[in-house]
Amino acid sequence: MTIINQITTLLVDDDQLVLDDLTVLIPWNDLGFQIIGKAKSAKQALRLFKEYKPKLVITDIIMPPTNGIELISEIKKISPDTFFLVLSSYEDFHYAKSALQMGVSDYLLKTELSASALEDKMKKISTEINLHSRTKKTHILLELENYFRPSSRSAYFSEPLREYICNNVYYFFLCSSPASFRSKTDSYHAPLFTKEFINDLADFLELTYLDLLFSVDNFILIAVPCHTYLSETINLWTNRILTAFRNLGCNGCLFYTEKPLAFIELKKIYLQKRNELEYTLFFMPEPAVKIKQDTDSSADPAKSMQIPNYETFSEILKREDGKKQLKMWSDRLHEAKDYNMLQKFINYCCTLFHLNAAEEAVHLSSHQALDIWAEKSYDNLRSSGHPSIEQYSFHVRNAILYIRNHYSDSSLSIEKMAEDIGISSGRISVLFKQEVSKTINEYITGIRIDAAIDLLLHSNYKIYEIADRVGYRSSQYFSQIFLSFTGRKPLDYRKNTLTTIVIGDSKNESKK
């Protein structure tokens, strides 16, 4: 495997003996440097620089017919970020001063050239180059994140980014976590991956300065220049990434490109296939899936996949063939592989069936599980006679759905809810009371108590844990509300119930 963590270095001096001495004077590789070429003239040095683009050039200051100053000037026109160490004789020191004014990192008098002196200079320059590379890479990664946003209209890279990546093609890995992604069905959730997790992943993978890792929507994109890993296979990289996710406590998966691509090509494929990728991620049948690199959208089945608005959806499910229609939509979703439609389908079902979308979606790990869940929820609704919410106005329906998805948040307030659904708190309070015949706070309390009763009957959570799960900071206050609502304290309610199902137990515990 090519060593790419090292700082590529070009040695330039018109004296062959000096070049030979420099080559063996210090342990270059051990210090983090790789000599990629040696030149005896400015002309030869410029040719080698254009071919290899080293990060560091160590050059003599006087090399007739030209001098090191002219060489530095030409190289800086090509690559302003290149670092230089100038070798100078005492009588040529005024040239070294000129070089320092041009931004050269340091100089070393040939009369003082020794292993210790050169090693000290290399350590100092290494620190400067690595710091510069990290700062530059941080800006590049931020620009790449913006470049991949659907809202970004940029079709071109900035000059630094073009210089950094446009001469390479990459193997790409789009990494994510299916379980975490499924919980994002609730659109109010936080971003999928924190900056801390992304930084930890980069550290664990021990990426080089040429590798790129940054966040793209619900994925972490890892780009590996293909020419730097000629001896490694995609399978090895796949195992390496999945192992990193496991060690960071996350059940990861990834999509990969089988052939190397340029960033512009990947963006085109990603933006076209994002819906399909996210749909596959939601169910993710296996840990690694190859990205189809065709970009022909003429036969895209998602184009014909449409789920009606909520009012039509709920009306159709009221019909005698409602369950059949539900199954038909589910099957069409699987054919289209359209995540936007899947998200719409789950949210509509949860609204109609009085369920919390984020909590339900976590368990829908396969298309078969989606079918079973939808049919079971449909049957439960029909047998319970639970009133549907389509009878209410648009804003009241949104308020009800918001409460069902956020009742477990102890900071839930009318003001925050009103802001998020786009209406004033006073107006929604009036509408809600008129249509539901309850105040918003009464409705929130009812939802929380219903959820608490379910946990009391079907879990072994302690009372204070249940209080926290249904949105109460104080278990004492929760017990008071529960007593006023049901006529019994939570513990008494659990004790007086005939059957309690305990999480983790295979048998039901019967109580008389």
C-alpha angles and dihedrals in degrees: 000000000000113000105237102161090076125091109252111229136193120202117209127185133130090223112082091200090058091049091050092048092049091051094058102025097091136016096260097182093049089054092051100260131120120199106219098176150349127222133191097198140034090245093054090044092053091051092050091046093054090050100046106019096213119199093224132040119192107195142173113240097223119048111150131251086029133016138229092258091064091046091051090049093052094046092049089056088058099038118010092186095062115120123223138200113193123211112207140176117227093252090052095051093114086065090054089053089054090050092052089053088056091059101266111164098228146326135228126202112230089224087062096043109131137139093260095045093048092045091053091051091048093051091051093047092046090057091049094048094047092048091049092047093051093049092047092046092052090057091045093052091050090051091049091052089054092044091060096049111111089227091057112102093189111124094173137059125238116252096262092047093047090051091049103047114005095085090060139068118210145206105234130210120189105199130190146140118256095202093050091045093052090055088060093074083104101078092210093068122117122255114295097241127034122222088245092058092047091050092047090051092051090049093048093050090049091219120195125235090263094054117087129210125176143139122274114180106292094351141073109226118212117190120193119187104238096219093058096060104040092143095049126080132217088247092059092049091046092053091045093054095044090049090052091052091050092049089052090054097254130120098229136188135178147203117217140192113236093204127043117261140185117247092250090056093048093050091054092050094043096050091048096045100034093106092051093045092051092046090052090045091054092060098019102183093194137018097249128037128179117235112233104233098206115111099195106129097175093102098037105146090203088071090071096041112102132160113200123240118282096264093054091041093055093044092053092050090055091064124095091256092048095122091049090053090049091054091046092055091047092052092048090051090056091051094047097041090207113158095194090058091044091053090048091049094051094045092049091049092048091049092049095042095043095243136139107252097207093048094046098044093058090071097047096094097150140028089248090055089052091053094048092046094049094048093045092048090048092051092047091052093049093048096045097051087220109172115250122231098227088093089072130081123265097263094044091050089051090049092050092048091047092051092049091052096044108031090109090062108096090204093059109134138170090242094053092045093049091050093050095048094043107249136101118267092235094052096048091047091056095044093046094052092047096050105031097033089227134089117249091249091051090051092049090050091050092051091048094049091048089053091046091052090052091052092046091054100038108034142045094230115141118247094255090050091052090048090054093046094054097046108271120125093195121054089200092056090044090054091051092051091045091051093049091047101044104018091240137081115249094250092049090048090055094045094050093052116103098220131029121186111208120209110246095019120112093207133056116241110227119209127191 
